[in-house]
């Protein structure tokens, strides 16, 4: 029974978090337990536990006497999240480039290949699978830093990346050839074990992405 409850709780957490990140639950909206109970087929106790967990991660705001709300968005918050992503991801990349073995190289090549194929489709005008594109983008960035060999660093980065992604999904537009070239440059510098170049290319890539998002917010 406990295992089943844990499975339901994890599933509910993943569904609500995904809906917050991808905008199905809009920033600032009140999360009413009765509504959520029907939407996610979960008990009130499971929902409370889930929302408290999401509040501890910063995706939900818990206000005394008022209940739960999807965390609002702001330009200032996005800039702060971007700076944290750069701090964590660039540090992890530098370590990963130094430590990466042939398995790391193989996973990175595969992740970049999947992303590049999707980017070619986007460049050709097919933007019907934006969620898949962003998933491949995440897998590529994760593959870059996987060899940092720090579970805590990877976990912190994953949470910050999800917060960053929520902003991107609010105004999801494609930067086109510029972003494709940036990914290629990061990929090649990492495989060449040029950590200084890879880190610089990555920071520039993230900053250009946030500038693009802020311009259309």
PASEBA-1860 file (N, C-alpha, C; in nm, 3 decimals):
! residues 217
1> XXXXXXXX> 0.083/-0.121/0.000/0.000/0.000/0.000/0.086/0.126/0.000 ~ 0.191/0.123/0.083/0.279/0.240/0.090/0.345/0.265/-0.044 ~ 0.387/0.156/-0.112/0.451/0.170/-0.242/0.355/0.231/-0.342 ~ 0.227/0.188/-0.339/0.127/0.242/-0.430/0.107/0.392/-0.404 ~ 0.100/0.429/-0.275/0.082/0.569/-0.240/0.199/0.654/-0.289 ~ 0.320/0.599/-0.275/0.439/0.670/-0.323/0.434/0.688/-0.474 ~ 0.388/0.584/-0.545/0.379/0.590/-0.691/0.278/0.696/-0.734 ~ 0.162/0.698/-0.668/0.059/0.797/-0.698/0.111/0.937/-0.668
9> XXXXXXXX> 0.179/0.952/-0.554/0.233/1.082/-0.517/0.335/1.132/-0.616 ~ 0.425/1.044/-0.659/0.527/1.081/-0.757/0.464/1.119/-0.889 ~ 0.365/1.041/-0.933/0.297/1.069/-1.059/0.224/1.203/-1.053 ~ 0.157/1.230/-0.943/0.085/1.356/-0.927/0.182/1.474/-0.927 ~ 0.292/1.458/-0.856/0.396/1.561/-0.851/0.449/1.590/-0.991 ~ 0.481/1.487/-1.067/0.536/1.506/-1.201/0.435/1.573/-1.294 ~ 0.308/1.535/-1.283/0.205/1.593/-1.369/0.183/1.741/-1.339 ~ 0.172/1.776/-1.211/0.148/1.916/-1.175/0.270/2.001/-1.209
17> XXXXXXXX> 0.389/1.949/-1.180/0.510/2.024/-1.211/0.521/2.048/-1.362 ~ 0.491/1.945/-1.440/0.496/1.961/-1.586/0.396/2.066/-1.632 ~ 0.275/2.065/-1.576/0.173/2.162/-1.617/0.211/2.304/-1.577 ~ 0.285/2.319/-1.467/0.335/2.452/-1.429/0.443/2.496/-1.527 ~ 0.538/2.408/-1.555/0.650/2.443/-1.644/0.600/2.476/-1.784 ~ 0.506/2.397/-1.835/0.460/2.415/-1.973/0.339/2.507/-1.985 ~ 0.298/2.569/-1.874/0.198/2.675/-1.881/0.054/2.633/-1.876 ~ 0.026/2.503/-1.860/-0.114/2.460/-1.847/-0.174/2.515/-1.717
25> XXXXXXXX> -0.090/2.531/-1.616/-0.127/2.601/-1.494/-0.053/2.735/-1.496 ~ -0.124/2.842/-1.520/-0.062/2.972/-1.547/-0.003/3.034/-1.421 ~ 0.099/3.117/-1.438/0.159/3.188/-1.325/0.055/3.267/-1.247 ~ 0.059/3.254/-1.113/-0.032/3.329/-1.028/-0.167/3.265/-1.004 ~ -0.203/3.160/-1.079/-0.335/3.100/-1.065/-0.346/3.027/-0.931 ~ -0.464/3.035/-0.868/-0.487/2.965/-0.742/-0.507/2.817/-0.768 ~ -0.441/2.735/-0.686/-0.449/2.590/-0.702/-0.551/2.537/-0.600 ~ -0.676/2.528/-0.644/-0.785/2.484/-0.556/-0.784/2.332/-0.546
33> XXXXXXXX> -0.784/2.282/-0.424/-0.771/2.139/-0.402/-0.886/2.060/-0.464 ~ -1.008/2.112/-0.455/-1.123/2.040/-0.512/-1.109/2.027/-0.663 ~ -1.063/2.133/-0.729/-1.044/2.129/-0.874/-0.931/2.033/-0.911 ~ -0.821/2.042/-0.837/-0.706/1.957/-0.865/-0.738/1.809/-0.841 ~ -0.823/1.783/-0.743/-0.858/1.645/-0.710/-0.919/1.574/-0.830 ~ -1.003/1.644/-0.904/-1.067/1.586/-1.022/-0.972/1.586/-1.141 ~ -0.896/1.691/-1.154/-0.806/1.704/-1.269/-0.695/1.598/-1.268 ~ -0.644/1.567/-1.148/-0.530/1.475/-1.139/-0.565/1.342/-1.074
41> XXXXXXXX> -0.692/1.321/-1.043/-0.739/1.195/-0.983/-0.653/1.159/-0.863 ~ -0.638/1.255/-0.772/-0.555/1.233/-0.653/-0.631/1.279/-0.530 ~ -0.597/1.222/-0.415/-0.662/1.259/-0.290/-0.614/1.396/-0.243 ~ -0.690/1.456/-0.153/-0.652/1.587/-0.099/-0.520/1.578/-0.024 ~ -0.499/1.470/0.050/-0.374/1.456/0.125/-0.254/1.444/0.031 ~ -0.270/1.370/-0.081/-0.162/1.359/-0.180/-0.134/1.494/-0.244 ~ -0.242/1.569/-0.272/-0.225/1.701/-0.334/-0.155/1.798/-0.239 ~ -0.193/1.796/-0.112/-0.128/1.885/-0.015/0.022/1.854/-0.007
49> XXXXXXXX> 0.053/1.727/0.000/0.193/1.686/0.007/0.269/1.730/-0.119 ~ 0.204/1.711/-0.235/0.265/1.748/-0.362/0.288/1.898/-0.371 ~ 0.187/1.976/-0.333/0.198/2.122/-0.343/0.301/2.177/-0.245 ~ 0.310/2.117/-0.127/0.414/2.158/-0.032/0.553/2.127/-0.086 ~ 0.566/2.013/-0.154/0.695/1.978/-0.215/0.731/2.078/-0.325 ~ 0.634/2.111/-0.408/0.658/2.209/-0.516/0.684/2.349/-0.460 ~ 0.624/2.379/-0.345/0.651/2.508/-0.280/0.795/2.513/-0.231 ~ 0.846/2.400/-0.178/0.984/2.397/-0.130/1.083/2.414/-0.245
57> XXXXXXXX> 1.040/2.379/-0.367/1.126/2.392/-0.485/1.106/2.526/-0.557 ~ 1.005/2.603/-0.515/0.985/2.735/-0.573/0.886/2.743/-0.688 ~ 0.817/2.632/-0.720/0.721/2.634/-0.830/0.581/2.675/-0.784 ~ 0.557/2.663/-0.654/0.427/2.696/-0.595/0.451/2.788/-0.476 ~ 0.360/2.883/-0.457/0.364/2.971/-0.340/0.254/2.928/-0.243 ~ 0.292/2.902/-0.118/0.195/2.864/-0.015/0.172/2.985/0.075 ~ 0.051/3.037/0.073/0.020/3.157/0.150/-0.076/3.122/0.264 ~ -0.036/3.157/0.385/-0.118/3.126/0.501/-0.257/3.188/0.488
65> XXXXXXXX> -0.356/3.107/0.516/-0.497/3.146/0.511/-0.552/3.162/0.369 ~ -0.464/3.161/0.268/-0.512/3.182/0.130/-0.494/3.060/0.042 ~ -0.409/2.968/0.080/-0.391/2.845/0.002/-0.267/2.849/-0.087 ~ -0.275/2.772/-0.195/-0.161/2.754/-0.285/-0.184/2.827/-0.418 ~ -0.076/2.883/-0.472/-0.079/2.953/-0.600/0.043/2.912/-0.682 ~ 0.028/2.910/-0.814/0.145/2.893/-0.900/0.233/3.016/-0.881 ~ 0.362/2.995/-0.862/0.454/3.105/-0.839/0.447/3.205/-0.956 ~ 0.429/3.333/-0.927/0.426/3.434/-1.033/0.561/3.444/-1.104
73> XXXXXXXX> 0.563/3.512/-1.217/0.688/3.532/-1.292/0.720/3.681/-1.297 ~ 0.847/3.711/-1.318/0.891/3.850/-1.332/1.024/3.852/-1.405 ~ 1.056/3.964/-1.463/1.184/3.980/-1.531/1.300/3.962/-1.434 ~ 1.284/4.018/-1.313/1.391/4.009/-1.213/1.417/3.864/-1.173 ~ 1.309/3.789/-1.156/1.324/3.648/-1.119/1.392/3.569/-1.230 ~ 1.355/3.596/-1.354/1.416/3.525/-1.465/1.566/3.554/-1.475 ~ 1.604/3.679/-1.453/1.746/3.715/-1.458/1.822/3.644/-1.347 ~ 1.762/3.636/-1.229/1.827/3.567/-1.117/1.842/3.418/-1.148
81> XXXXXXXX> 1.737/3.357/-1.201/1.742/3.215/-1.236/1.848/3.190/-1.344 ~ 1.856/3.280/-1.441/1.956/3.267/-1.546/2.097/3.271/-1.489 ~ 2.123/3.363/-1.397/2.255/3.373/-1.337/2.291/3.248/-1.257 ~ 2.191/3.192/-1.189/2.215/3.069/-1.114/2.242/2.952/-1.210 ~ 2.167/2.947/-1.320/2.191/2.841/-1.418/2.333/2.850/-1.473 ~ 2.377/2.970/-1.507/2.512/2.989/-1.560/2.616/2.944/-1.457 ~ 2.596/2.984/-1.332/2.689/2.949/-1.226/2.703/2.797/-1.212 ~ 2.589/2.727/-1.206/2.590/2.583/-1.185/2.634/2.507/-1.310
89> XXXXXXXX> 2.576/2.543/-1.424/2.600/2.465/-1.545/2.742/2.484/-1.598 ~ 2.793/2.605/-1.592/2.930/2.629/-1.641/3.032/2.560/-1.552 ~ 3.008/2.562/-1.421/3.098/2.492/-1.328/3.095/2.342/-1.355 ~ 2.975/2.288/-1.371/2.960/2.144/-1.397/3.023/2.106/-1.531 ~ 3.009/2.193/-1.631/3.065/2.164/-1.763/3.218/2.157/-1.757 ~ 3.280/2.252/-1.688/3.426/2.254/-1.677/3.478/2.124/-1.617 ~ 3.411/2.076/-1.512/3.452/1.950/-1.448/3.425/1.833/-1.541 ~ 3.309/1.835/-1.606/3.268/1.725/-1.693/3.363/1.708/-1.812
97> XXXXXXXX> 3.408/1.818/-1.871/3.501/1.812/-1.983/3.633/1.748/-1.940 ~ 3.674/1.776/-1.820/3.798/1.719/-1.767/3.783/1.570/-1.735 ~ 3.665/1.533/-1.682/3.646/1.396/-1.632/3.587/1.301/-1.736 ~ 3.523/1.352/-1.839/3.445/1.270/-1.931/3.524/1.158/-1.996 ~ 3.463/1.037/-1.998/3.526/0.922/-2.063/3.458/0.896/-2.198 ~ 3.485/0.781/-2.257/3.427/0.752/-2.388/3.275/0.735/-2.382 ~ 3.223/0.685/-2.270/3.078/0.674/-2.256/3.015/0.813/-2.255 ~ 3.079/0.906/-2.185/3.031/1.045/-2.182/3.032/1.103/-2.324
105> XXXXXXXX> 3.140/1.080/-2.397/3.148/1.130/-2.535/3.037/1.071/-2.621 ~ 3.015/0.941/-2.607/2.912/0.874/-2.686/2.773/0.928/-2.656 ~ 2.743/0.948/-2.527/2.612/1.002/-2.488/2.595/1.145/-2.538 ~ 2.703/1.221/-2.536/2.698/1.360/-2.583/2.675/1.365/-2.734 ~ 2.744/1.279/-2.807/2.725/1.274/-2.953/2.580/1.239/-2.986 ~ 2.525/1.140/-2.915/2.387/1.098/-2.941/2.288/1.209/-2.908 ~ 2.310/1.276/-2.796/2.218/1.383/-2.754/2.223/1.499/-2.853 ~ 2.343/1.535/-2.898/2.354/1.645/-2.994/2.291/1.607/-3.128
113> XXXXXXXX> 2.307/1.482/-3.169/2.250/1.437/-3.296/2.097/1.449/-3.294 ~ 2.034/1.403/-3.185/1.888/1.413/-3.173/1.843/1.558/-3.176 ~ 1.914/1.643/-3.102/1.877/1.784/-3.098/1.895/1.849/-3.235 ~ 2.005/1.816/-3.301/2.034/1.879/-3.431/1.929/1.839/-3.535 ~ 1.885/1.714/-3.535/1.782/1.671/-3.628/1.651/1.748/-3.604 ~ 1.618/1.769/-3.476/1.497/1.844/-3.444/1.513/1.991/-3.484 ~ 1.632/2.046/-3.464/1.657/2.185/-3.502/1.645/2.202/-3.653 ~ 1.690/2.104/-3.730/1.676/2.112/-3.876/1.529/2.116/-3.916
121> XXXXXXXX> 1.446/2.038/-3.846/1.302/2.041/-3.873/1.244/2.178/-3.840 ~ 1.289/2.234/-3.728/1.241/2.366/-3.689/1.282/2.471/-3.792 ~ 1.406/2.462/-3.839/1.455/2.557/-3.939/1.376/2.547/-4.070 ~ 1.326/2.427/-4.098/1.247/2.405/-4.219/1.102/2.451/-4.203 ~ 1.069/2.499/-4.083/0.935/2.553/-4.062/0.840/2.462/-3.986 ~ 0.887/2.343/-3.945/0.802/2.250/-3.871/0.823/2.271/-3.722 ~ 0.729/2.343/-3.659/0.740/2.367/-3.515/0.628/2.297/-3.439 ~ 0.585/2.181/-3.492/0.472/2.108/-3.435/0.511/2.029/-3.309
129> XXXXXXXX> 0.640/2.014/-3.283/0.683/1.935/-3.168/0.776/2.016/-3.078 ~ 0.725/2.128/-3.031/0.809/2.216/-2.950/0.849/2.154/-2.817 ~ 0.758/2.074/-2.759/0.792/2.010/-2.632/0.904/1.908/-2.652 ~ 0.900/1.834/-2.763/1.005/1.738/-2.793/1.137/1.810/-2.816 ~ 1.131/1.922/-2.886/1.251/2.004/-2.909/1.313/2.046/-2.776 ~ 1.231/2.094/-2.683/1.284/2.138/-2.555/1.335/2.020/-2.472 ~ 1.274/1.904/-2.488/1.325/1.785/-2.418/1.461/1.745/-2.471 ~ 1.479/1.749/-2.603/1.609/1.718/-2.662/1.713/1.822/-2.623
137> XXXXXXXX> 1.669/1.947/-2.611/1.759/2.054/-2.568/1.807/2.024/-2.425 ~ 1.716/1.985/-2.337/1.750/1.950/-2.199/1.846/1.831/-2.197 ~ 1.818/1.729/-2.278/1.903/1.610/-2.279/2.044/1.643/-2.325 ~ 2.056/1.736/-2.419/2.189/1.777/-2.465/2.265/1.849/-2.354 ~ 2.200/1.944/-2.289/2.267/2.018/-2.182/2.300/1.927/-2.064 ~ 2.212/1.831/-2.038/2.239/1.734/-1.930/2.358/1.646/-1.966 ~ 2.364/1.603/-2.092/2.475/1.518/-2.136/2.609/1.590/-2.125 ~ 2.607/1.720/-2.149/2.730/1.799/-2.139/2.791/1.791/-1.999
145> XXXXXXXX> 2.707/1.796/-1.897/2.758/1.809/-1.761/2.752/1.678/-1.681 ~ 2.710/1.570/-1.745/2.686/1.445/-1.672/2.811/1.391/-1.603 ~ 2.928/1.419/-1.659/3.053/1.364/-1.603/3.111/1.451/-1.492 ~ 3.033/1.545/-1.440/3.082/1.624/-1.326/3.087/1.539/-1.199 ~ 3.014/1.425/-1.203/3.017/1.325/-1.095/2.973/1.382/-0.960 ~ 2.874/1.470/-0.964/2.817/1.525/-0.840/2.666/1.519/-0.847 ~ 2.607/1.429/-0.771/2.462/1.415/-0.771/2.395/1.542/-0.720 ~ 2.454/1.605/-0.620/2.396/1.728/-0.565/2.397/1.840/-0.668
153> XXXXXXXX> 2.507/1.853/-0.740/2.517/1.957/-0.842/2.418/1.932/-0.955 ~ 2.407/1.808/-0.999/2.314/1.774/-1.106/2.169/1.797/-1.063 ~ 2.139/1.766/-0.936/2.003/1.785/-0.885/1.967/1.933/-0.876 ~ 2.059/2.014/-0.824/2.036/2.157/-0.816/2.019/2.218/-0.955 ~ 2.104/2.174/-1.048/2.096/2.224/-1.185/1.962/2.188/-1.249 ~ 1.915/2.066/-1.227/1.788/2.023/-1.287/1.672/2.111/-1.241 ~ 1.670/2.146/-1.113/1.564/2.232/-1.060/1.571/2.372/-1.121 ~ 1.691/2.429/-1.125/1.708/2.562/-1.184/1.673/2.561/-1.333
161> XXXXXXXX> 1.713/2.454/-1.403/1.684/2.443/-1.546/1.533/2.442/-1.569 ~ 1.458/2.370/-1.484/1.312/2.364/-1.498/1.250/2.503/-1.478 ~ 1.304/2.580/-1.383/1.254/2.715/-1.361/1.284/2.804/-1.483 ~ 1.403/2.787/-1.539/1.441/2.860/-1.659/1.350/2.822/-1.775 ~ 1.322/2.691/-1.788/1.237/2.641/-1.896/1.096/2.697/-1.887 ~ 1.046/2.715/-1.765/0.910/2.770/-1.749/0.899/2.907/-1.814 ~ 1.001/2.989/-1.800/1.000/3.121/-1.864/1.006/3.107/-2.016 ~ 1.089/3.016/-2.064/1.098/2.996/-2.209/0.965/2.950/-2.267
169> XXXXXXXX> 0.894/2.864/-2.195/0.768/2.811/-2.247/0.658/2.917/-2.249 ~ 0.672/3.021/-2.167/0.572/3.128/-2.167/0.574/3.207/-2.298 ~ 0.692/3.218/-2.358/0.706/3.297/-2.481/0.786/3.216/-2.583 ~ 0.748/3.091/-2.601/0.831/2.997/-2.676/0.843/3.037/-2.824 ~ 0.959/3.089/-2.858/0.992/3.119/-2.996/1.131/3.065/-3.024 ~ 1.160/3.043/-3.150/1.284/2.977/-3.190/1.384/3.081/-3.242 ~ 1.509/3.073/-3.193/1.611/3.169/-3.236/1.678/3.129/-3.367 ~ 1.645/3.010/-3.416/1.690/2.969/-3.548/1.837/2.933/-3.559
177> XXXXXXXX> 1.896/2.970/-3.672/2.032/2.928/-3.706/2.133/2.969/-3.599 ~ 2.110/3.081/-3.535/2.202/3.128/-3.431/2.214/3.025/-3.319 ~ 2.102/2.974/-3.271/2.103/2.876/-3.162/2.166/2.744/-3.208 ~ 2.140/2.705/-3.332/2.199/2.581/-3.386/2.351/2.591/-3.385 ~ 2.404/2.704/-3.429/2.550/2.723/-3.431/2.608/2.724/-3.290 ~ 2.535/2.784/-3.197/2.583/2.787/-3.059/2.593/2.647/-3.001 ~ 2.490/2.565/-3.024/2.496/2.427/-2.976/2.613/2.351/-3.038 ~ 2.634/2.372/-3.166/2.743/2.304/-3.236/2.878/2.346/-3.179
185> XXXXXXXX> 2.894/2.475/-3.151/3.021/2.525/-3.097/3.048/2.469/-2.957 ~ 2.944/2.464/-2.874/2.960/2.407/-2.740/2.998/2.259/-2.750 ~ 2.926/2.188/-2.834/2.948/2.045/-2.856/3.092/2.017/-2.900 ~ 3.139/2.090/-2.999/3.273/2.067/-3.052/3.381/2.103/-2.951 ~ 3.362/2.212/-2.878/3.461/2.250/-2.777/3.468/2.147/-2.665 ~ 3.353/2.092/-2.628/3.351/1.988/-2.523/3.425/1.863/-2.569 ~ 3.399/1.818/-2.691/3.466/1.698/-2.742/3.616/1.719/-2.760 ~ 3.654/1.842/-2.789/3.797/1.874/-2.803/3.864/1.894/-2.666
193> XXXXXXXX> 3.786/1.884/-2.560/3.834/1.900/-2.421/3.890/2.040/-2.396 ~ 3.831/2.136/-2.466/3.869/2.276/-2.446/3.767/2.337/-2.349 ~ 3.792/2.318/-2.220/3.693/2.358/-2.120/3.670/2.509/-2.119 ~ 3.776/2.588/-2.138/3.760/2.734/-2.136/3.668/2.780/-2.248 ~ 3.688/2.726/-2.368/3.603/2.763/-2.481/3.461/2.712/-2.461 ~ 3.447/2.589/-2.415/3.314/2.531/-2.395/3.233/2.612/-2.295 ~ 3.298/2.652/-2.185/3.230/2.729/-2.081/3.190/2.867/-2.135 ~ 3.278/2.932/-2.207/3.245/3.064/-2.264/3.130/3.053/-2.363
201> XXXXXXXX> 3.136/2.951/-2.452/3.030/2.932/-2.550/2.896/2.905/-2.481 ~ 2.900/2.827/-2.373/2.778/2.795/-2.300/2.719/2.919/-2.234 ~ 2.802/2.998/-2.166/2.751/3.119/-2.101/2.691/3.215/-2.204 ~ 2.759/3.233/-2.315/2.707/3.321/-2.420/2.572/3.269/-2.472 ~ 2.563/3.139/-2.489/2.440/3.075/-2.538/2.323/3.101/-2.444 ~ 2.347/3.081/-2.314/2.240/3.101/-2.216/2.199/3.247/-2.211 ~ 2.296/3.337/-2.211/2.264/3.480/-2.203/2.188/3.528/-2.326 ~ 2.225/3.479/-2.444/2.151/3.517/-2.565/2.008/3.464/-2.560
209> XXXXXXXX> 1.993/3.345/-2.504/1.859/3.288/-2.491/1.770/3.371/-2.400 ~ 1.824/3.414/-2.287/1.742/3.493/-2.194/1.714/3.633/-2.251 ~ 1.809/3.690/-2.322/1.785/3.820/-2.386/1.670/3.809/-2.486 ~ 1.668/3.699/-2.559/1.562/3.674/-2.657/1.426/3.662/-2.586 ~ 1.424/3.589/-2.475/1.300/3.569/-2.401/1.252/3.700/-2.340 ~ 1.342/3.774/-2.277/1.305/3.901/-2.213/1.251/4.002/-2.315 ~ 1.302/3.996/-2.437/1.260/4.091/-2.541/1.115/4.072/-2.581 ~ 1.062/3.952/-2.558/0.923/3.926/-2.601/0.829/3.897/-2.484
217> X> 0.878/3.916/-2.361/0.793/3.894/-2.242/0.690/4.008/-2.229
END
